[in-house]
Amino acid sequence: MNQEVEELNDEIIAAITAAVVSTFQKPVSLKSVKVFERNAGVAWLTSGRFTIMTSHTISKRNQSL
């Protein structure tokens, strides 16, 4: 964990700030940045399952026959 925290230099903070400004379309100031350890495989797994579930939506048919 300490190794990851040392990698958060000014350039990375600037890139994060620019991404937030681009997303919210207004000026922001970051008060803190925290590094969370998370297994990337779990995120991809969850995203994939969500994509599959949402692709199986049932459309309503015109029932006024």
C-alpha positions as CSV (number, residue, x, y, z in Angstrom):
1,M,0.0,0.0,0.0
2,N,2.8,2.5,0.8
3,Q,4.2,1.9,-2.6
4,E,1.0,3.0,-4.3
5,V,0.6,6.1,-2.1
6,E,4.1,7.2,-3.1
7,E,3.1,7.0,-6.8
8,L,0.4,9.6,-6.3
9,N,2.4,12.6,-7.5
10,D,1.3,16.0,-8.6
11,E,0.8,14.9,-12.2
12,I,-1.6,12.1,-11.2
13,I,-3.5,14.5,-8.9
14,A,-3.8,17.0,-11.8
15,A,-5.1,14.3,-14.1
16,I,-7.7,13.2,-11.6
17,T,-8.8,16.8,-11.1
18,A,-9.1,17.4,-14.9
19,A,-11.2,14.3,-15.2
20,V,-13.6,15.5,-12.4
21,V,-13.8,19.0,-13.9
22,S,-14.6,17.4,-17.3
23,T,-17.3,15.2,-15.8
24,F,-19.0,17.9,-13.7
25,Q,-18.4,20.7,-16.3
26,K,-17.5,23.2,-13.5
27,P,-14.5,24.1,-11.4
28,V,-13.7,21.8,-8.5
29,S,-10.9,21.4,-5.9
30,L,-10.0,18.0,-4.5
31,K,-9.7,17.9,-0.8
32,S,-8.2,14.4,-0.6
33,V,-7.4,11.4,-2.7
34,K,-7.5,7.9,-1.2
35,V,-6.1,4.7,-2.7
36,F,-8.3,1.7,-2.4
37,E,-7.0,-1.8,-3.0
38,R,-9.5,-3.7,-5.0
39,N,-9.3,-6.8,-7.1
40,A,-9.7,-5.7,-10.7
41,G,-11.1,-9.1,-11.7
42,V,-14.1,-8.6,-9.5
43,A,-14.9,-5.2,-11.2
44,W,-14.7,-6.8,-14.6
45,L,-16.8,-9.7,-13.5
46,T,-19.5,-7.4,-12.1
47,S,-19.5,-5.2,-15.2
48,G,-19.8,-8.2,-17.5
49,R,-22.7,-9.6,-15.5
50,F,-24.5,-6.3,-15.6
51,T,-24.1,-6.0,-19.3
52,I,-25.5,-9.4,-19.8
53,M,-28.5,-8.8,-17.5
54,T,-29.4,-5.5,-19.1
55,S,-29.1,-6.9,-22.7
56,H,-32.0,-9.3,-21.9
57,T,-34.7,-6.8,-21.4
58,I,-38.2,-7.9,-22.4
59,S,-40.0,-5.4,-24.6
60,K,-43.7,-4.9,-24.3
61,R,-45.7,-6.0,-27.2
62,N,-48.8,-4.2,-28.5
63,Q,-51.6,-6.1,-26.8
64,S,-54.5,-4.2,-28.2
65,L,-55.4,-6.8,-30.8
